[in-house]
Amino acid sequence: QVQLVESGGGSVQPGGSLRLSCVVSGSIFSIYTMNWYRQAPGKQRELVAAITTSGGSTAYADSAKGRFTISRDNAKNTTYLQMNSLKPEDTAVYYCNAEHYSTSLWGQGTQVTVSS
């Protein structure tokens, strides 16, 4: 059974940083495109960042460009989301997502709260 487990969320002041991690077990990690989504209260889930299987290409939502960096370590079955210059509007539950053709797998989410 494939499992995605996120960690690294928490509370931080505006301007602070957090690094989220997502470990994938039970499958071959390197076949998956990895994505980070987030969902704020009362809002739809939105794609924040994506990285291809090899890590050679990344993409970001406009809100994340210049502040967030997605990366992956295929040897550790892990993808990361480095978040800098955090703003209150970044407050949300952040979800890790693994995609391979028609397969889409989700983690349980980790809460990020940005508040002074």
C-alpha positions as CSV (number, residue, x, y, z in Angstrom):
1,Q,0.0,0.0,0.0
2,V,1.4,3.4,-1.0
3,Q,1.6,6.0,1.7
4,L,2.5,9.6,1.7
5,V,3.4,11.2,5.0
6,E,3.9,15.0,5.3
7,S,5.8,16.7,8.1
8,G,7.3,20.1,8.8
9,G,4.2,22.2,9.3
10,G,3.7,24.5,12.2
11,S,3.2,28.1,13.2
12,V,5.5,30.9,12.1
13,Q,5.5,34.7,12.1
14,P,5.2,36.6,8.8
15,G,8.5,36.6,7.0
16,G,9.5,33.3,8.5
17,S,10.4,30.0,6.8
18,L,9.3,26.4,6.9
19,R,10.4,23.3,5.1
20,L,7.8,20.7,4.4
21,S,8.7,17.1,3.7
22,C,6.7,14.2,2.2
23,V,8.0,10.7,2.4
24,V,6.5,8.1,0.0
25,S,6.5,4.5,0.9
26,G,5.2,1.3,-0.7
27,S,6.0,2.2,-4.2
28,I,8.8,3.3,-6.6
29,F,9.0,7.0,-5.7
30,S,10.8,8.0,-8.9
31,I,7.9,7.2,-11.2
32,Y,5.7,9.9,-9.7
33,T,5.4,13.6,-10.5
34,M,5.2,15.2,-7.1
35,N,3.0,18.1,-6.3
36,W,2.2,20.3,-3.3
37,Y,-1.3,21.6,-2.9
38,R,-2.8,23.7,-0.2
39,Q,-6.3,24.4,1.1
40,A,-7.2,27.4,3.2
41,P,-10.5,27.5,5.2
42,G,-13.4,28.1,2.9
43,K,-11.3,27.9,-0.3
44,Q,-10.7,25.3,-2.9
45,R,-7.6,23.2,-2.9
46,E,-4.9,24.8,-5.1
47,L,-1.7,23.6,-6.7
48,V,1.3,25.4,-5.2
49,A,4.3,23.6,-6.8
50,A,5.1,20.6,-9.0
51,I,8.3,18.7,-9.9
52,T,8.9,16.1,-12.5
53,T,10.1,12.6,-11.9
54,S,13.8,13.4,-12.3
55,G,13.5,16.8,-10.6
56,G,14.6,18.5,-13.8
57,S,11.6,20.7,-14.2
58,T,9.5,22.6,-11.7
59,A,6.5,24.8,-11.8
60,Y,4.9,27.2,-9.3
61,A,1.7,29.0,-8.7
62,D,2.1,32.8,-9.1
63,S,1.6,33.2,-5.3
64,A,4.6,30.9,-4.7
65,K,7.1,32.1,-7.3
66,G,10.2,33.6,-5.8
67,R,9.4,32.4,-2.3
68,F,8.8,28.6,-2.4
69,T,11.1,26.0,-3.8
70,I,10.1,22.4,-4.5
71,S,12.7,19.7,-4.7
72,R,13.0,15.9,-4.4
73,D,15.5,13.3,-3.4
74,N,14.7,10.1,-5.2
75,A,17.2,8.2,-3.1
76,K,15.2,9.1,0.1
77,N,11.8,8.8,-1.5
78,T,11.1,12.3,-0.3
79,T,9.9,15.6,-1.8
80,Y,10.4,19.0,-0.1
81,L,8.7,22.4,-0.1
82,Q,11.0,25.1,1.2
83,M,8.8,28.1,2.0
84,N,10.4,31.5,2.7
85,S,9.0,35.0,3.3
86,L,5.8,33.5,4.5
87,K,2.7,35.6,4.6
88,P,-0.6,35.3,6.5
89,E,-2.3,34.3,3.3
90,D,-0.1,31.2,3.1
91,T,-2.0,29.8,6.0
92,A,-3.5,26.5,4.9
93,V,-3.3,22.8,5.1
94,Y,-0.6,21.7,2.8
95,Y,-1.0,18.3,1.0
96,C,1.6,16.2,-0.8
97,N,0.3,14.6,-4.0
98,A,1.9,11.9,-6.2
99,E,0.8,11.4,-9.8
100,H,1.6,8.7,-12.3
101,Y,-0.7,8.5,-15.3
102,S,-4.2,8.0,-13.9
103,T,-3.0,7.4,-10.3
104,S,-3.2,10.2,-7.9
105,L,-2.2,9.7,-4.3
106,W,-2.6,12.1,-1.3
107,G,-1.1,12.5,2.0
108,Q,-3.0,13.5,5.1
109,G,-1.9,17.1,5.1
110,T,0.1,19.3,7.4
111,Q,-1.1,22.6,8.9
112,V,0.9,25.8,8.2
113,T,-0.2,28.9,10.1
114,V,1.4,32.3,9.5
115,S,0.5,34.8,12.1
116,S,2.0,37.5,14.3
